[in-house]
Amino acid sequence: MARDTVETHFTQAVATLKAGAARDPGQPLREGGPLTGEQCRRLFQRQLDSRILDIAARWLREQQQGHYTIGSAGHEGNAAVAAALRPDDPALLHYRSGAFYLTRSEQAGRLPEQGIRDVLLGLTASSEEPIAGGRHKVFGHPDLAIIPQTSTIASHLPRAVGVAFAIERARALGVPAAWPGDAIAVCSFGDASVNHATALAGFNTAAYATHQGQAMPILFVCEDNGLGISVRTPKGWVEAAARRPGIAYFSGDGCDLADAYDAATRAVHHVRTHRSPAFLHLSMVRLMGHAGSDVEAAYRGQREIRADLERDPLIASARLLVEAGLITPDELLRRYELSREHVLRIALETTRTPRLGSAKEVMEPLAPRRADMIAKISPVAAESTVRERAFAGALPEAERPLTLSQSINRTLADALAVYPEMMVFGEDVGRKGGVYGVTRGLQKRFGGGRVFDTLLDEQTVLGLALGGGVSGLLPVPEIQYLAYLHNALDQIRGEAATLSFFSQGSYVNPLVVRVAGYGYQKGFGGHFHNDNAVGALRDIPGLVIASPSRPDDASAMLRTCLAAARTEGSVCVFLEPIALYHTRDLFDEGDGGWLAPYAPPARWRETHVPIGRARSYGDGRDLTIVTFGNGLRMSLRAAVRLTQEGHSCRVLDLRWLAPLPVDDLLRAAELTGKVLIADETRHTGGVSEGIVAELVDAGFTGQIARVTSADSFIPLGAAADHVLLSEEEIEQAARKLLG
């Protein structure tokens, strides 16, 4: 449907409207309904501005000045949803939410022109745009409680549920939050998105919480135009999919402003008073196609297109006003032309505003490393009396040397003691204390409000964390096995990692995701419990990947990750080698070489591990073995045997897989001129590829070799030894490199 067709139909339809007897604008337009004439007049103007913004988007594209034409035409009824909410209710919006955004902007006391200009700056990719700064066209604003969403194919629903969860949990814990204690979360999406796995995860989690008697103040808003680009949604399907135990169902005509406002008001009242979820189903139409490049006639008949045109919500709102005697058709048409001229003039002005001018500017919000602040916060511990209570008088520094698992456990306890907003959660982490006992005892010490089990769904685990982080909490979710993370990786890639980038740091999701991973786990298994695939994580911009091997490093690095999350909203993945959790010895049975004492808080500053700093073992001048994870223990053992043969070796533990410790790597490489990379991840797509690239890019002229695990999934039992990197392979490769 062409832009001029929609405009022509609007002007012709309005011209034929018949004025009714004048009514009091302060009274409801319909008997028993909540929408007054004055409210309708204000909301109509926001609907009108939204429509003209869609026209401006296509005009800008024709002038090669605009970059986004997915519009809100036909969805302007979402202005009613915004009007039913408060401006401090956090919102995660569908990409057809123009009228909602403009209404929320006005609710917050801003001039109408400000909201219009926000959207136009986004359309023209201006660096002056207030949320993404020209990086993408999104609906969001730091002062409007609108959290920007870059892709609303339901990927934001788990986070939205997490926001609702965090509102209640912050109040229960008595810690400050980003939203008022009686706020509700709202997320909107299209009818096609109802079928997406992330949508189902969101609905299921909300229903699950309600079933257990937990508060979950979330409003799901489905804007149903019957189409997912060209694929039709079967009639009745959205309602059937929406009706779930524990989720109240409301419906309304999104093309009728009065009906939409009535339904939205009832739904919002339910969520706010009952603190339980509701699904608001608004029937709408899609005008002007999916986007500017969409040729609707290729998959829709003219009669169907015309039927949608007859339901134009802008005309319906105009009819409400005219029939109530609140405005004449001529006044409406004059308002339309004035608004059109006004918006297009602002659109032209935005084409002259600055654009992002360099890669540095584009990437600035990705990883704002404030190393000084991290170093300052990381060593902070709870007061001595609080620590004494947390550890029941048995402080960890007074214990015997600890295993990796024990060290992580004690560090989590210390962090829970000092950060009241911190939560540890995931599958089996509560009463059981984790499959490997890493979180054992934490729930008993800190309570079920801070250490708790979730349902078995990784999207939900991460969604709760994302919602909690953006709401002011400090989430530390656990993913039980690395292979399970891939089930929900887009929650990190598409949601967590992009939030700071597309909001210029206005919204962040501080997050430390603990993941049990890598191979070499004995007597258990298959590839889901032994997984060495980290390639999908390493290419996520801005993501911090910590990979500790030794107990003392794990403590310091976990404190660093928590500090980075708190100071700059970093998204951190903390990879824990399962096979080393309970390892005690290094060279000989009973030597205790893999144990380490727990450092007391007085030593945390001196033992601080900055992000991107490696750890070196030995001072050899013949060969540098670069490794991480399980590879560290194997490399140290191999290096001792090589030393006994007269070769002088040093071992460099990377510790961080992103960002790689490039400076330390180059320094260690230059000291020997020969580098062997011992990489337990796969030959293709593994960590070693990045290490080699860094060495070559830096101009290293020495010799480089690598040994890796095979490009294979990890099988059961002893068969795993055939595809995983071994000590023997490290030794053989080292001897070959040494000549």
Secondary structure, 3 states (H helix, E strand, C coil): CCHHHHHHHHHHHHHCCCCCCCCCCCCECCCCCCCEHHHHHHHHHHHHHHHHHHHHHHHHHHCCCCCCCCCCCCCCCHHHHHHHCCCCCCEECCCCCHHHHHHHHHHCCCCHHHHHHHHHHHHCCCCCCCCCCCCCCCCCECCCCECCCCCCCCCCHHHHHHHHHHHHHHHHHCCCCCCCCCCCEEEEEECHHHHCHHHHHHHHHHHHHHHCCCCCCEEEEEEECCEECCEECCCCHHHHHHCECCEEEEEEECCCHHHHHHHHHHHHHHHHHHCCCEEEEEECCCCCCCCCCCCHHHCCCHHHHHHHHHCCHHHHHHHHHHHCCCCCHHHHHHHHHHHHHHHHHHHHHHCCCCCCCCHHHHHCCCCCCCHHHHHHHCCCCCCHHHHHHHCCCCCHHHCCCECHHHHHHHHHHHHHHHCCCEEEEECCCCCCCCCCCCCCCHHHHHCCCCEEECCCCHHHHHHHHHHHHHCCCEEEEEECCHHHHHHHCHHHHHHHHHHCHHHCCCCCCCEEEEEEEECCCCCCCCCCCCECCCHHHHCCCCCEEECCCCHHHHHHHHHHHHHHHHHHCCEEEEEEEHHHCCCCCCCCCCCCCCCECCCCHHHCCCCCCCCCCCEEECCCCCEEEEECCHHHHHHHHHHHHHHHCCCCEEEEECCEEECCCHHHHHHHHHHHCEEEEEEEEECCCCHHHHHHHHHHHCCCCCEEEEEEECCCCCCCHHHHHHCCCCHHHHHHHHHHHHC
